[in-house]
Amino acid sequence: MNMIKHCLILIIFLVTTLHTHLYAHQANRTILITASTGAIGEAISTLLASEGYNLVIAGRNSNKLITLQKKLQTKHKDISVQTVIIDFSNIESIETAVNQVQQLHGIVLIGPRPSLKKEDIPSKEEWNKAFNETFINPLEVLRHFNPKIADKSSIVIISGNTSKNYFPQFPNTNVIRVAWVAEVKNLIYFFAKRHIRVNLVSPGIILTEHHKKVIQQKAITHNISFKEQLTREVSSIPLKTYGTTEDVAQLVSFLLSNKSKHLNGANITLDGGEATSY
């Protein structure tokens, strides 16, 4: 009995020591997360806060940012959580945010979801709007924040798995996804002398609350259960499931850490094997 008790004490000690070591290692490391109040952004913010990172959470809605800030700091009192406004439809908001931030040790760049018509070639105006808000202006974040990024930092850009594979149900927006793949190759050379790594995460459909509602509506239309509709939806995925926001957060955490110190310029799909390209 005493042996079991001593073993339990030892296990608790080792777990506590490991957590303390991890927490201490991330202390004084600050990560900027754009679109932080969205489903994926909040999941990433929550995980990084639990790992001891200081955060700069960015978005366009100050009330949502303050709510998330309070939530994170209530649970993790030893970290700093700063809020800044970054609206990808307003380039001046990016310029203003830069002056409010000190040194960064990483950026998680989440841009708006591209929105373009599916049935035809978009107009010049539609292309301009989509490229400005989902490629050019998010890229401006990296350009403007460049002087604030410490050497040996990590940048993670969130894209989508149409950057790897063509899906007929997502035409036109795939052009922007592929543009990010090419730009990452530029960035790894631009940042090479400072040993700043840049990687792309390309998720498939992530089972957020929004997407659950979409599936539920389809289920009602087809007069079947949510579970039956979900089974139909994931039939082309080898793992037969959608990813979660926590899956994305765990991958981002890995890419920000020294565990991925030799991973650079990669486009990592997180889609259960749905993309079939090599």
N, C-alpha and C positions, 0 to 999 in steps of 0.2 A: 504493500500500500504506500509506504514511504517512497519507494522507488518511483511509482507512478506520479506521486505528488512532486517529487524533484524533477521528473521529466517534464511535467506540465509547466513548472516554474521556469525551467530552462527554455522551453519553446516560447513562452510568453516573453522572456527576456530577449531572445534572438529576434522575434518579430518586432518588438518595440525598438530594439537597437537598429534593425534594418530600416524601419520607417523613419527613425530619427536621423539616420545617416542620409537617406534619400532626401528628406525635408531640408536638412542642412546644406546638402549639395546644391539644391535649387534656390536657396536663399540668396537674395541680392541679384537674382536673374529675372529680368523683366521681359514679358512677351506682349506684343501688340496683337490683338485679335479684332479684325474687322467683322462687320455684320454679326456681332457677338450676341445679340439678343434673339437671333433666329434659332431654330431647333438644333442645327449642327454647331453653330457658334456657342450657344449656351452649354451644350454638352462638353465642348472642348474647354471652355472657361472653367466649368465645374471640376473637370478632371485635373487641369493644370493647377488650379487653386489648391486642391487636395494634395498635390505633390509639392507644394511650397513655393511655386513661382509667384512673383509679383506680376500683376496684370495691368495692362492698359486696354480697357474694353471700349470698342468704338461702334457706333451705329448712328442712325439719323434721328432717332426718337429719344430725347433726353429722359423722359419719364420711364421708359423701359430700361434704359441704361442705369438709372438710379435704383430702380427696383432690383436689377440683377446685382449691382454693386452691394446693396444692403444684404442681399441673400448670401453672397459669397463671403463678405466680411463678418457677418454674424456667425457663420459656421467656421471660418478660418481667420481667427483674430490676429495671427502673426504675419499676415501678408498685407501688401498694399494693393488696393484696387482703384485705379484712376479711370475716369470716364472722359472721352472726347467725342465730339461730333464729327463723323465722316459720312458725308452723303455723296455717293458716286455720281449723282446728277448735278452736283455743285462743286466744281473744282476748288473754289475758294475755301470750302470747309476743310479740304485736305491741307491747304497752305496754313490755315489757322491752327489746325491740330498739331502740326509739326512744332510750332513754337511753344506748345503746352507740355511737350514730352521731353524727358531726359534720355539717358542712354538706354538702348534696347539690346536684348540678347537673342531676339527672335521675332519673327512676324508670321502670323497665320493670316493669309490673305484670302478672305471669302468675299467674292463679288456677287452682284445680283444674278439671279437665274436669267439667262438669255431668253428673250421672248420675241419670236418672229413667226409670221404666218407659215403654215405647213403645206399649203396646197399649190404654191406658185413661187416665183422668184420675188423676194421682197423689193420694195421701191428703194431708191437711193436714200431717201429720208429715213426709211425704216432701218436700213443697214447702218447709216450714220449714228442713229440713236442707240442701236444695239451695241455697236462697236465702242462708242464713247463710254457708255455706262457699264459695260461688262468686260472691256479689255483695256482701252486707253486710260480711262480714269483710275481703275484699280492699279494699273501699271504706274500711274503718277504717284500713288502711295509709296511705292518702292523708290522712285526717283527722288521724291521730296524727303523721305525718311532715311535715305542712304547715309547721310552724315551722322545720324543718330545710332546706326547699327554698329555694335562692337565687333571687332575681329573675332573670327571663329564662331560666329553666330549661325543660326539656321533659319531659312525662310521656307515656309510650306504654303503652297498655293492649292486651293481646292477647285477642282474642275469637274469633269463628268466623264463617264466611260465611253461616250461617243467620241472622245479624243483617241480611242483605241480601235473602235469597231463602228461600222455603219449600221444604224438602226433606222429602218424606214419610218418609224413613228416619230423620230426626232430629226427631221430635215432642217437644213439651214443653220440652226444653232450649233451644229457640229463644226461648222467653219470656225466659230469663235473658240470652241474647245481645242481644236487642232492648232489654232494660232498660239495658244498658251504653251503647247508642247514645244513649238519652235522657239518661243521667247525664252523658255527655261534654258534652252541650250545657249542662247545669248548670255543670259544672266550668270550662268556658272563661270563663264570666262570674264565677264565684267567684274565679278566679285572674287576672282581666283586669287589675286595677290593678298587678299585679306582673309583667305580661307573661310569664306562665308559659303555655306552649302545652300543649294536651292533644289527643292524637289516638288513634284506635282502629285497630288492625290486625286484620283478619278473614280469617285463612287458611282455605282449603279443606283437604282432607286433605293432610297433609305426610308425605312418604315417610320416616318414621323407621324404626328397626329394629323397633319394635313393629308398625308397620303392614305392614312387609315380611313379618313372620311371619303376620299375619292373611291377607294375600294368598296366601302359600305354602300355608296350611291350606285355603283355598278351592280353590286349584289341585289339591291332592291329592284333595279331595272331588269335584271335577269331572273328575278324571283328565286334566288338561291341564298344560302347563308353566307356570312362574311368569310367563314373558313373555306367554303367551296370556291368562292370567287378568288380568294388569296391563292388557293392551290392552282387555279387556272393561270393566275398572273405570273407565278414563279415557275411554271412548267418548263421554260427554256433555260433555267438556271441549274447547273449541275448540283448545287447544294440545296435546291428546292426551298430557298428562303431569301428574304430581303435582308440587307444589313440594317443595323441600328445606329443611332447617333453615337452610342458608346463605342461601337466598332471604329467609327471614324476618329473619335477622340483618342482612342488607344493608339491608333496608327500615327496620328499627329504627334502625340507625346513621344513616341519612339523616334520620330524624325527630328524632333527638337533636341533630343538628348544625345549624349556622347556615345550611346549604344549604336548610333547610326553614323559615326564620324567619317566613314569612308563611302557613304551613300550620297551621291551627288548627281543631279541632272536626270533623275529617274522619273518616269511616269508610272505610278503604282495604281493599278486598278483594284477597286474594292467592291466587287460585284458578284462574289460567289462563283466566279468562273464563266459568267455570261458572255464576256467579250472573247471571241475565238481567234483573234489575230495573234501572230507570234510576237 
